[in-house]
């Protein structure tokens, strides 16, 4: 694994106005990284940019939806014109929904896939010229443990994260010859506003939510993984336990999941 130097690197973070994206922006600034911050909420982005500035780093705010090609282009042009290039791309923006598939609105799947999968794919494609010219370039995809083990009541979200997981594994092999690393962060329950912005919700989840980890903890683990050249991390012991148990005893996890189906 190749060690990565982060000081004076340039990063683009999507979904940077809150949660893991915000925490990542601030943690990267502490490590000496200049940033382009892309999200929909201008006031929140301005607050994050102010904190980055207090840490002595530059932050360029780009207000827009990651599914909008114009917003993605504006973010990449900002990295090129104002920061001089791009070394780190972090695909963090994401949305979800709760409820059984049989009860779901047929229109629920497409927006989840647009934000969680298609937008990151296109942003990676569009950022390649800048990344190829970058210093120790890396793509970081914020995935989920549900991209490694599907979960009832979150079928579409699980599907989107499985897609991102597989796409990242394929790109890691393809990008090796280009000198571009790919890191997947299989995040577990995190203490963010994520569940306050569901696009659809049919009742409460039938299980008690486990104690979430802080977004700052996820951010620190992600930055360490970037520095150490890791390819995948699960920054939660509960998430690691689920993935490990599913690998060795899938029939047990199937039975447990079926209780909540």
C-alpha positions, 0 to 999 in steps of 0.5 A: 500500500502506497502512503499518500501525502495530503498536504496541499492537495485539492479535493472535491466533496459532494454532499458537503453541507452536512453529515459525513461530507461536512466532517470530511471537508473539515478533516481534510482541511486540517490535513492541509487540503484545499476544497471545492464543496458541492451541495444544494444548501448555500447557507450550510455550505457557506458555514463549512467554507468558513470553518475551512478558512479558519483552518487556513485552507481555501474552500470554493462553494458550488451550489447545485444538485449532484445529478445536474450535469451543469452543477458537476461541470461548475464544480470541476471548473472551480477545481481547475480554475481556482485550485489549479487542479484536482487530486481527490474526488469524494462521492458522498451525496446520497438519499434513501427511502424506508418501506417494503418494496411491495408498498413502494411508489414505483417512482422511488427507485429512480431518484435513489439510483440517480443520486447514489449511483449514476451521479457518482459514475458520471462525476468520476467520468467527467473528473478523469482529465483532472485526476490523471493530471493530479498528484497521487489521485484518488476517488473515494466513494462513500458506500454502505454496509448495505452495499455488502449485505442487502436489508429489508425495508431498504431494498432500493438503497441497498441496490444503489450501494451494491452498484457503487461497491461493484463499480468501485471494485471494477474501476480500481483494477482499471485505474491502476494503470492510470495511477488513480486509487479507488477507496470505498467506505462501507459506512454503517449507521451514522449520526447525521440528518440522513434519515430526516430527508427520506424521499419516501417513508412507510412506517417506522423500521421494524428494528431498533436502530443501533447506536450510530457513530459520529460523522467525525469518526467516519471522516477520520477513518476515511482520511487515515485510509486515504493516507495509508493507501487502503482500498476499503474500510468499514468504519463501524464495528457493528458494520464490520460484524454484519459483513463478517457474519454474512460472509461466513454464516449467510444463512444465519443472517438470512434468517435474522433479516427475514424476521423483519421482512 
